[in-house]
Amino acid sequence: MSFRKTIGFIGSGRMATALARGCVQSGLVPSDHLLAADPSEAACASFAEKVPQAGLVASNTAVLSKADVAVLAVKPQMMPDVLAEISDHIRKDHLIVSIAAGVTLQWLESQLPVNSRVIRVMPNTPCLIGLGASCFSRGNSASREDGQVVQQILESVGLAYEIEEPLLDAVTGLSGSGPAFVYRFIESLAEGGSSMGLPGDLALELAAQTTRGAAEMVLTTGQSPAKLREQVTSPGGTTLAGLETLEKLQGAEAIRAAVESATRRSQELGQS
């Protein structure tokens, strides 16, 4: 389903480009209803190449003059300067969407006009290939309809869920940082295969495809990971031998601890 809104991106980096391209490819928004601004000529050129017919404007305030939905796609440390620049140009009918990690709704609302409609989003990098896992939270003045708009935008590049803001730190630790943990797991699988004689490129391809297939099994069968694991594990077999080693070396505990550490760091960054 499409909607007749213009979406403007303040910042035209990789995530902004992914969201814009997803909106077009899904039929949500025609490309001439998209625009972006970025001080980087390279970022603007990449955005224009990957989202043809989208508009490029010279300033952040120009984005706001034309957009119904303004996506703040800038680094957290740039946010104070950006908000100071655009605050006086925000209208009551603007929906402001932030994808900056760790920047809280309370802080965003304190820097914007009273009753600004703000939604905070935590996307992840697989959005770049249409397989994202994103969560979002509405600010005090954002309506249910505003949430539906953001959900449609995010679903153009993957899955999206609305949650309470305090849970966004755990989302950051799990799906935000999680791809890096999975990449390290894939590396380890491939290293194991290589150590047993497989050519390195073949080991990596097998490891990546195995991880992809296992994830799809969880998503498509409706069965729990524990149940699926049981189906692969025979008494006295190869999988059991590997799982016993994984438990002995506390591999599962290490993965859980990595998510917890990333979550705590997100909480610290939000407080600072």
Legacy VTK file of the C-alpha trace (Angstrom):
# vtk DataFile Version 3.0
C-alpha trace
ASCII
DATASET POLYDATA
POINTS 272 float
0.000 0.000 0.000
1.341 3.437 -0.929
0.742 6.728 0.827
0.862 10.227 -0.539
3.599 11.681 1.629
6.951 13.201 0.827
9.822 11.721 2.807
12.926 13.816 3.338
16.248 12.519 4.611
18.565 14.759 6.599
21.711 12.803 5.867
21.923 10.609 2.758
24.279 7.877 3.933
23.900 4.135 3.590
20.912 3.680 5.898
19.033 6.650 4.443
19.704 5.306 0.954
18.514 1.830 1.960
15.262 3.187 3.406
14.624 5.406 0.380
15.317 2.600 -2.063
13.095 0.229 -0.068
10.225 2.733 -0.175
10.483 2.931 -3.955
10.974 -0.770 -4.624
8.045 -1.722 -2.396
5.771 0.779 -4.138
5.229 2.699 -0.912
6.432 6.049 -2.253
7.325 7.117 -5.808
10.901 8.292 -6.145
9.821 11.869 -6.903
8.325 11.979 -3.388
11.754 11.482 -1.837
14.464 14.048 -1.194
17.681 14.320 0.769
20.391 16.694 1.905
23.931 15.892 2.972
27.128 17.964 3.227
29.058 15.078 1.662
29.110 15.230 -2.127
29.985 11.542 -2.260
26.970 10.602 -0.125
24.679 12.727 -2.307
26.068 11.167 -5.476
25.558 7.652 -4.116
21.997 8.477 -3.049
21.187 9.903 -6.480
22.652 6.847 -8.226
20.739 4.317 -6.131
17.461 6.248 -5.891
17.007 7.773 -9.352
14.565 10.679 -9.687
14.732 11.417 -5.954
15.453 15.050 -5.215
18.647 16.450 -3.745
18.416 19.795 -1.955
21.075 22.132 -0.683
20.218 22.285 3.015
18.485 20.544 5.890
15.942 23.351 6.121
15.104 22.825 2.458
14.252 19.217 3.285
11.774 20.406 5.909
10.178 22.910 3.558
9.119 20.089 1.227
8.822 16.948 3.371
5.935 15.580 5.412
8.196 13.002 7.093
11.742 14.068 8.022
14.187 11.250 8.763
17.160 12.320 10.872
19.821 10.009 9.457
22.901 11.586 11.043
25.454 10.392 13.559
24.489 10.920 17.226
27.278 13.427 17.813
25.945 15.573 14.948
22.397 15.666 16.288
22.690 18.782 18.542
23.891 20.953 15.649
21.312 19.533 13.247
18.413 20.098 15.628
19.577 23.613 16.415
19.543 24.312 12.680
16.128 22.859 11.894
14.103 23.454 15.070
12.604 26.772 13.939
11.539 25.210 10.622
9.498 22.322 12.024
5.764 22.565 11.434
2.952 20.948 13.405
2.272 18.590 10.498
5.842 17.307 10.376
6.632 13.782 11.534
10.224 13.596 12.760
11.924 10.191 12.677
15.337 9.641 14.265
17.538 6.655 13.454
20.446 7.878 15.603
21.518 5.217 18.096
21.279 6.175 21.759
19.526 9.512 21.228
16.451 9.350 23.456
12.953 10.596 22.741
13.084 12.791 25.831
16.206 14.548 24.592
14.889 14.897 21.034
11.625 16.389 22.280
13.507 18.806 24.535
15.371 20.196 21.504
12.311 20.582 19.258
9.164 22.724 19.403
6.571 21.700 22.000
4.326 18.830 20.883
6.572 17.851 17.977
5.663 14.423 16.646
8.797 12.325 17.104
9.506 8.633 16.581
12.778 6.925 17.432
13.912 3.974 15.325
16.571 1.310 15.855
17.291 -0.267 12.444
20.116 -2.656 11.614
22.494 -2.990 8.689
20.690 -5.889 6.920
18.172 -3.192 5.959
20.717 -2.511 3.217
19.662 -5.753 1.492
15.991 -5.691 2.473
16.380 -8.095 5.405
16.348 -5.672 8.288
15.002 -6.197 11.788
13.927 -2.826 13.181
12.026 -1.553 16.198
10.574 1.870 16.888
8.998 3.868 19.705
6.620 6.805 19.539
7.136 10.034 21.430
4.456 11.727 23.515
2.805 13.531 20.596
3.213 10.916 17.871
-0.088 9.265 16.985
-0.895 5.658 16.178
-1.199 6.722 12.546
2.329 8.177 12.741
3.522 4.806 14.002
1.825 3.083 11.077
3.635 5.377 8.643
7.005 4.517 10.185
6.157 0.821 10.283
5.389 0.872 6.560
8.686 2.598 5.815
10.644 0.070 7.876
8.755 -2.911 6.479
9.896 -1.877 3.015
13.365 -3.079 4.089
12.514 -5.987 6.421
10.597 -6.621 9.629
9.483 -3.878 12.029
7.969 -3.860 15.514
6.670 -1.105 17.783
7.932 -1.372 21.362
8.301 0.774 24.475
11.393 2.963 24.376
13.168 1.410 27.409
13.415 -1.811 25.380
15.284 -0.120 22.525
18.596 -0.606 24.339
18.035 -4.366 24.283
17.112 -4.120 20.608
20.378 -2.274 20.030
22.268 -5.048 21.807
20.463 -7.825 19.929
19.524 -6.835 16.373
21.594 -3.654 16.156
24.908 -5.182 17.224
23.869 -8.766 16.497
24.965 -8.851 12.840
28.564 -8.347 13.970
28.237 -11.277 16.373
26.818 -13.440 13.579
29.640 -12.432 11.242
32.129 -13.527 13.892
30.243 -16.823 14.272
30.398 -17.376 10.508
34.122 -16.654 10.588
34.552 -19.250 13.322
32.538 -21.872 11.415
34.672 -21.275 8.338
37.883 -21.403 10.369
36.800 -24.762 11.752
36.190 -26.083 8.257
39.520 -24.752 7.034
41.366 -26.327 9.951
39.903 -29.669 8.888
41.170 -29.294 5.319
38.498 -27.408 3.383
39.664 -24.645 1.024
39.110 -21.275 2.686
36.679 -19.862 0.118
34.572 -23.024 0.148
34.534 -23.124 3.953
33.328 -19.517 4.111
30.570 -20.096 1.544
29.378 -23.219 3.343
29.430 -21.406 6.689
27.458 -18.418 5.392
24.877 -20.564 3.585
24.488 -22.847 6.600
23.832 -19.852 8.849
21.367 -18.426 6.341
19.532 -21.736 6.015
19.329 -22.287 9.755
17.906 -18.782 10.277
15.290 -19.383 7.590
14.311 -22.644 9.290
13.573 -20.730 12.503
11.578 -18.071 10.665
9.581 -20.331 8.363
8.863 -23.509 10.351
7.544 -21.877 13.504
9.554 -24.351 15.566
11.836 -23.238 18.374
15.614 -23.265 17.896
15.795 -25.925 20.630
13.384 -28.201 18.726
15.205 -27.701 15.446
18.494 -28.400 17.175
17.115 -31.691 18.483
16.199 -32.735 14.946
19.822 -32.371 13.858
21.320 -34.048 16.907
21.558 -37.840 17.021
22.752 -39.744 20.128
26.466 -40.333 19.857
26.609 -38.459 16.516
28.736 -35.702 15.060
26.437 -32.824 16.015
26.299 -33.929 19.638
30.091 -34.030 19.762
30.241 -30.481 18.463
27.520 -29.213 20.807
29.245 -30.748 23.805
32.413 -28.875 22.892
30.443 -25.673 22.417
28.948 -26.049 25.901
32.296 -26.967 27.428
33.854 -23.791 26.052
30.785 -21.770 27.083
30.116 -20.625 23.524
26.382 -20.108 24.074
27.017 -18.146 27.260
29.523 -15.956 25.421
26.942 -15.026 22.774
24.351 -14.158 25.403
26.926 -12.120 27.322
27.847 -10.219 24.145
24.233 -9.108 23.699
24.029 -8.092 27.354
27.262 -6.097 27.129
26.100 -4.293 24.006
22.787 -3.494 25.702
24.472 -2.061 28.774
26.714 0.079 26.566
23.649 1.410 24.761
22.137 2.334 28.123
25.317 4.164 29.092
25.398 6.102 25.832
21.763 7.103 26.249
22.408 8.419 29.746
25.386 10.459 28.570
LINES 1 273
272 0 1 2 3 4 5 6 7 8 9 10 11 12 13 14 15 16 17 18 19 20 21 22 23 24 25 26 27 28 29 30 31 32 33 34 35 36 37 38 39 40 41 42 43 44 45 46 47 48 49 50 51 52 53 54 55 56 57 58 59 60 61 62 63 64 65 66 67 68 69 70 71 72 73 74 75 76 77 78 79 80 81 82 83 84 85 86 87 88 89 90 91 92 93 94 95 96 97 98 99 100 101 102 103 104 105 106 107 108 109 110 111 112 113 114 115 116 117 118 119 120 121 122 123 124 125 126 127 128 129 130 131 132 133 134 135 136 137 138 139 140 141 142 143 144 145 146 147 148 149 150 151 152 153 154 155 156 157 158 159 160 161 162 163 164 165 166 167 168 169 170 171 172 173 174 175 176 177 178 179 180 181 182 183 184 185 186 187 188 189 190 191 192 193 194 195 196 197 198 199 200 201 202 203 204 205 206 207 208 209 210 211 212 213 214 215 216 217 218 219 220 221 222 223 224 225 226 227 228 229 230 231 232 233 234 235 236 237 238 239 240 241 242 243 244 245 246 247 248 249 250 251 252 253 254 255 256 257 258 259 260 261 262 263 264 265 266 267 268 269 270 271
